[in-house]
């Protein structure tokens, strides 16, 4: 899966989680199952944040980046 596809997939997942959280927040009382599901969604959002952070971080070896850019330029 390409980076673009990964980011797109994560965006779709974030949108779905946000929609579910909105529905959850609109309800007054929540069952234990609903509260657990909310906790799972919150945990997944943290995982997505970490995944995006890892994607954003560049490797220490700048040759990796320069090597890739040279291939595209040539």
N, C-alpha and C positions, 0 to 999 in steps of 0.2 A: 504494500500500500504506500502510495506516495505521501509526502508531507502534506500536500494540499488536500488529499483525500482524508488523511488523519484529522486535520484541523476541521474540515467540513463535517466529519462524523462527530467530533467533539462538540461542535456548535449545535448540531441537531440534538445531541443528547442534553446539552445545557438547556436548550429551548424546552424540551420535553420535561426536564426536571423543574424548570421554572414554572411551567404550566401546572404541573402537579402540586407544587408548593403554593401556587396561587389558590387553587381549589381547596387545599388544606386550610389555608389561612382564612378563607371565607366561611368556613364552618365553625360553629361555636364550640361544640364539644367533640372530642376525639376518642375513639376506642383505642385500646392498647395496641392493636394491629396498626391503626393509622399513625399512632405516635412512633412506633417502631419503623414504619415505612418512611416517615419524615426523617428520622435519624439516619436511615440508610441513604436517603437522598442527600442529606447534608454531608455524609461521609464520602459519597461519590463525587460531589462537587469539589471537595478538598483533593481527592485523587486526581480529578481532571486538572485542577490548578497546578498540581505537582507535575503532571504529564506535560502541560503547556510550558511550565518553567524549564523542564529538561529539554524540550524542543528549542527553546529560546537560547539556552546556554550554548556558547560556542566551545569547541574543544580547545585545549591549551595549545595544541600543535597548529600554528597558523598555516603551515604547509598544506594541511587538509583543505582549508578554505581557498588558499591561493591556487592550489592544484586544480580544484574544481572550477574556479572562475577562468583559469587559463584554457581549460578544455572548451568552455562555452564561447570564448572569444576567438579561439583559433579556427 
